[in-house]
Structures are given as C-alpha cells and as structure tokens.
C-alpha cells in the first residue's frame, strides 16, 4: 500500500523547497518532497551563489507582488538567522534613441503605479554615482534602491532545513516514473518501486516539468532554452563589491538584455546575456558553455564597464522554462483538480519564497490571497497563435 501524505511536492529546487516550507507551516509531517537528484545538484536552476532581486518590472502584475517577495525572504531570514538578501541598488539602462527605452519608461510607470521607490537617472547621473560605468549622453535609466543580490543557494538550503524541522520528509535521488490522478487523490511512483499517495500534488520540476506533465498525459506550452552566465575575475575588486556597485540590466539597441551582479560568492563580477540560448529538452541539453556568448558579454563589459573585465573564472549553464509570454505559471494543471504546476519562466528565483506561499494556498485553500490571475495555466496568451510581445526586462 502506498504511504499517504496530504501533499506531495516533486522537485526540490528553489520553488519546490519554498513550497515544502510553507506547506509545513500548516501540515507539518504530512508533506513529502521527491527530488530526482541529490539536493543542491548542479543540473537545475537553483544552484550558483546569486540571483538578482528587484522591483523593476514593466508591468504591475509583478510590481504588486515584489514587496511580498521581499517579505517572504525576510520571514526565512528571521527564522534562520541567515542573511539571504543584500541590497545593492539596481539599474535598468537603455538608449533614448532605441525602441528599448520603452522598457525603462514602462518600468517607471509600473513602479509609480504601485508606489515603489525609484529614481530616473541620466547617463551623467549614473557615471557620477558609479564611475565604473562608461555611457553615452543618450543613455538613461531607472534606479531601484531596494534591488540587490539574493543568495539563492543558501535560500533553497534554508527552506529545506526549515521544512525538515517542521517534519517534512525529503527524499533525494527519487526520480518519478508514474503519476496517476483519481477521484480520491494522486499516486506517485518512483524508480525504486515505491509508491506514494496524497490529496494534492505540486510539480516544481523546472526543466523536467514537461516530462512530468507527460506522465499525466498532458502538456503545457513550455519551451526550454540553455542559458549561461560568466564570472569575470576583475582585478578591480574593490570597485565592484556590493557596497560600491549595483546589480544591473542593460537593454541594447537590439533589445538584448545584458545583466550583471557585483562581486559575490566568487572574487569576480557575474554577467550574462539573457534569453538567447538554443532551444533544448531536458535530454538534449549539453551542459556546455558557448565561448561566443562569453566573448559577447566580455565585449559589452569592455564598452561599458571596462574595469570589470578580467579572465573568465568559469561559466555556468542552466535551463530557462519559458511559457510563450515569459510569465510564470502557478496554478492547477488544466483538466486536473488535484495537480498544480509552477513554471518559473527564467526569472522566478527572486519570487521563489512567494511562489511557495501561493502554491500552498492554492493547494490547501483553492485560492491565493496574492494577485496571481496573470499566472493562470489557462490564460489565453499560452494558447494564442498570434505573435506575442514580451518584455525582456521580465527576465534577469
């Protein structure tokens, strides 16, 4: 007979671990988490030292939620005594002469509409405050004073520790081989032959969600791309420490988003080019970095942040799981009354704690107190064949 729980969570990365924690606050030991690899493995999107956390989004669907995202991390910080968020300030920059300036203007409007602190800055203002920058007069941007670095590795481990302290069972190296939904609940089979049952199931498998959905006999329009980031060993370390340099996103004239973080976790500046990797599946991804993209980011730094340039310390590869509109999915799977799914769309790390709360409320209450209608799994944008305009500043 299958061991029974109230809720089973599949996947113990950032979102799965957060969901386990928030479920454990209400259910204690009635929660099971299944992870197909070791905890903290390097194949997912929750490893590495850092992620950007920020309010700077172009739509109020996000800026209404960012304060709760910060609050969710604060709760974990208070519970563990760890410092997970380090505020550095954050810049979004673009050229007035290019269509990409709309990302700056839309961000300003969304932040103003939700009463979030921000400041519009011209090129001279930016270079006066942060002389590391080399900008032209046509560049301008918006400053988010509360943006900074989220230690995603510690954050996920903290959620795991708190979950276990509340009685949650977490089983690593437990790949799921079968999913069945019945009128009485859900059953999950794993590779070693064990079976588990629950009232609700949460799929937080990241790049493996498409395969999990196939086990249910369904699918969602999620595209995987293989992305990368590089640590450049700047010789000017003191100029790029978190107290002296902000996180940033720079949208070029072709609407490509370069992003970066100050020295954190490694003695190096972290930078990347967002959302340009090849489409892959969980089976065809190579886990290899593209030297051409490393060189492209290096050239960007040479133009605009020359003191950051240094030898490539190393580069990391991960998968983004993009719905067509690049918005999250956090909802019940259409046609399934007991199975929820979360897709992070390449920018959910900063929201992981909050998404754990949302998924917990949906699983136990059927509705969330947070405004997440934009992230429904049955929204028209997921199934429209018309060309879709997406905001590059949603990523990062």
N, C-alpha and C positions, 0 to 999 in steps of 0.2 A: 504494500500500500504506500502511496506517495505521502511524504511528510507534508503537512499543510501549514501555510502561513496566511496572514491577511494580505500581504503584498509581496510580490517578488520583483526585484529590480535586476535587469540584465544589462551589464556594463558598469564598471566601477571607475570610470574616469571622473572628470570634474563634475559633470551633471549627475551621473549615477550616484557618486559619493554624496553629493549635496542632497539628492532626493532621499537617500537612505537616512541621512541625519535628520531631515525634517520629518520623515515618517516615524523615525524612532522616538521623537519627542512626544508622539501621540500613541504609538503602538508598541514601543519597547521591543521585546524579543519576537514580536510577530512579523518581523521583516527579514527577508532573505535576499542577499545580493550574490549574483553569479557573475564572475569575471573570467573570460576565456584564457587570459594570460596571467602572469604574475602581477600583483598590484604595483602600480608605478612603472609599468613597462614602457618601452620607448617606441612602440608601434602606433600609439594613439595620438591625440591632440592635447593631452593634459600634462605631458612631461615638460621639460625645459624649466628655466628659472622664472620666467616673467611673461606677463601679458599686460597690454595697455588697459587701464580702466579710465573711463571718461564719461562726460555728459554730452560731448559734441557729436550729436546725430542730427540728420537733416529733417527728421520727422518727429512729431510729438508722440507717435506710437512708442518711441523709445525714450524720449526725454521725460515723459511722465513716469517711466519705470526706473530710470537711473538712480534717483535718490533711494529707492527701495533696494537696489542692487548694492549700493554702498552700505546701507543699514544691515543687510544680510551678512556682509563680511564683518561688520562691526560686532555683530552678535557672536560670531565664531571667534573673533579676536578676544572678546571678553571671556568667552567660555574656556579658551585655551591659554591665554596669556601671550599668544604669538602676535607679532606684527605682520599682517598679511598685505596691507595696503600702505604704500609710501607715496605721499603726494609730492609731485614734482612740478605741477602745472602741465598744460598740454596745448600745443599749437596745431591748428589746421590752416594750411597755407595754399594759395593758388595765385594765378596771374589774372589781373583785371582784363587783360587782352584776350583771354581764352574762355570758352564756354565753362571750363571747370570752376570759374569763380562763383557759379551758381551754387556749388557745394558749400562755399563759405557763407554766402548770403542766406541760403536755406537753413544752415546750422544756426546762424544768428537768430533767425526768425523763430525756429523751434525752441531754442533756449529761452528767448524772451517770452514766448507764449507760455512757458512753464516756470517762469520766474527763477531760472538758474543763473548763477553769476557768470558773467563773461565780459570780455573786453575786445573791441575791434582794434586791430593794430596795423599800421602801415609798415613797409619794409624798413624804414629808418627806425621806427619804434622797436621792431624786433631786434635789429642789429645793435641798438643801444643797450637793450637789456641782456641780450645774449650775443656777444661779439663773435661767437663761434660761427654764426650764420653769415653767408655771402648771398645777398639778394639784390634784385634789380628794383628800381622805383615802382615798377608796375605790379610787384608782388604785394599782397596784403593777406591778412588772416584774422582768426579769432582765437583768443586765449581762454582756455578753461582753467581757472585757478585751482580746481579741485581734482584735475586729472593726475594720473600717476602710474605707478607700477604695482601690479598685483602679482604676488608670489604664488603662481598657480600650482607649483609642485607642493609647497607647504600647505596651500589651501585645500587641495584634494586630500592630502595625508591627514590634515586636521579633521576634515569631515569624516574620514574613515575612523580615526581614533574616537571621536565623539559618538559615532554610531555604535561602535563596539562597546563603549562604556555604557550605552543605553540598552545593550543586549542584542544588537543586530548580529546575525550570522552572515559572515562574508566568506565566500568560497572562491579562491583563485584557481586558475588552471581548470576551469569548468566550462568548456565550450558547449553551447546549447545546440542540440541536434533535433529537437522537436518542440513544437508549440501547438497546443490544442485549446480552443475555447469551447466551453459547453454552457448550458443553461445554469450550471451550478458553480462555474468559476473557470479557471485556466489551469492547464497542466503543462509543465516544462520538463523535458528530458535532456540530460546532459550526456557527454560522450562516454562516461564510465558506467552508464546504465541506470543511474539513479534517476528518480522522478520526483517532482515536487508539485504541489498544488497550492492555489491561492485564490482569493476573491478578485484580486486585481493584479495586472502585470504592467510594468513600466519598461519600455525599450529605450535604453540610453546607450546604444552601442556605437554611436558615431559613424565611422566609415563602414561598420558592419550592420547598420540598421537595414539597408536594402536586403541583405541576406536573411535577417531575422523576419522581416516582413514577408519574404518569400515563403518562409516556413509556415506563416499564417495563411498563405495562398493569396496574398495581396501585394500591392506596391504603392509607393508614393513617388512623385517626380523629383527625385534627389539625384543630383549629379556630383560625383566625386572628382576633385582635382588634386594633384600632388603639388603642394606649395613648399617653399623653403625660406629660411632666414639665415643670416650670416652674422657671426661675431667677428668684428674687426678690432684687432689689438692696437688701439690707438696709443701712440707714445705720449699723448697729451691727456693723461688720465684725469688729472685734477680739473680740467676744463669740462669734463663730461660726467662728473659724479652727480647723483640725484639732487643734491642741494644746489647745483650750478647749471643744470641743463634739463629741459623738459622733454617729455615724450612728444612725438610729433607725427603728423601726417602731411605730406606734400603732394598735391594733386597737380600733375604736369599738364602741359597744353593738350596732350592726347588723352586726358582723363585717366592716366595711370597713377595709382596711389603708391608712393614710396612712404615707408613709415620707419620709425626708429625709437629706441629707448636708450636712456643713459647707461653708464656702467653699472651693472647689477648682476650678481651671480657669477660673472666672469670679469676679469680685468679687460674689458672690451666693450665697444659700442655695438648694440644689436640693431640690424637694419634689414629691410626686405622690400620686395616689390609684390604688392598684394594681388592675389586672384588671377595670375597669368599662367599658372601651371597647366600641364596637359591633363585632359580627362583620363581617368583611370577607373578601375574597380579595386575592391579590396584584394583581389587575386593578381591583377596586372600591375599594381603599383610597384615601383622599382626600389624605393628607399634610397635612391642615389640622387645627389645634388647635380644641378645643371651649372657648369662653370660659366656659361654665357650669362646666366642671370646674376651670378656673383659679380662678374665684371660690370654688368649694367648698374648694379647698386653701387659698386665702387666708383664708377664714373659720376653717378649722381652725388655721392658724398664729396668727390673731388671738386665738383662745381659749387656746391652749396655749403658743405661742412668739411673743408679740407683738413682741419686738424683732427677729424675723426678717422681719417684714413690710416690704416695700418695693415699688417699682414693678416690674412684670413686665419683666425684661430681655429674655427671649424664652422660648418654649416649644418643645419638640421632640416629634415624633411617631415612634413605631416600632411594629412588629408583634410581638405575642406569638404563639407557636405552641403552643397548649395541647392535649395529649392529654386525655382525659376526667378522668383523675386528677391532672393537673398535675404528673406526674412526668416525668423525662427519658425519651427513647427513645435507647438506644445499643446497637445490635445489628444483626445481619443482617436484611434485609428478609425477612419470612416467604415461603417458597417460592423464595427466591433464594440460591444458595450463594456468590455472588461479590460481592454488593452489600450494603453496610452503610449505615445511615442514623442520623443523630443529630438529635433534636428537643430544643430547649432549654427548652421549657415556660415561657418568660418569666423564668427565673431561673438560666440556665446561665452567664452571664458570669463569675461568680466561679469556676466549675468548668471553664472552657474549657481551661486547660492540662491538667488531669487528664483531661478527656474526650478530648483529643487522644492522651494516653497509652493510654487504654482502647481507643479505636478502632484505634490502631496495633497493639496486642497482639491484638485480635480479628482484624484483617486478616491479620497475619503468623503468628500462633500458634494462632488459633482459639479462644482463651480469654484472659481477663484475670486478672492477679494480684489485681486490686481487686474488692471485693464489689459487683457491679453486677447481680445477679439481679433486683432490683426494677425494672430499667430495660429488661427484655427487650421485644422488639417483639411477642411472642406472649402476653404476660401477660393473664390473664382480665379484668382491670379495663379493658382497652382495648376489649373487645367485649361487656361486660355491658350489658344494657338496664336494670338496676336503678339507682335513684338513688344517686349517689355522694357521700360525704362527703369533701371536700378541705380541706386546711389552707391558709388564706390566708397564714400565715407562711412557707409554702414559697416564695412569691414574694418580690420585692424584691431 
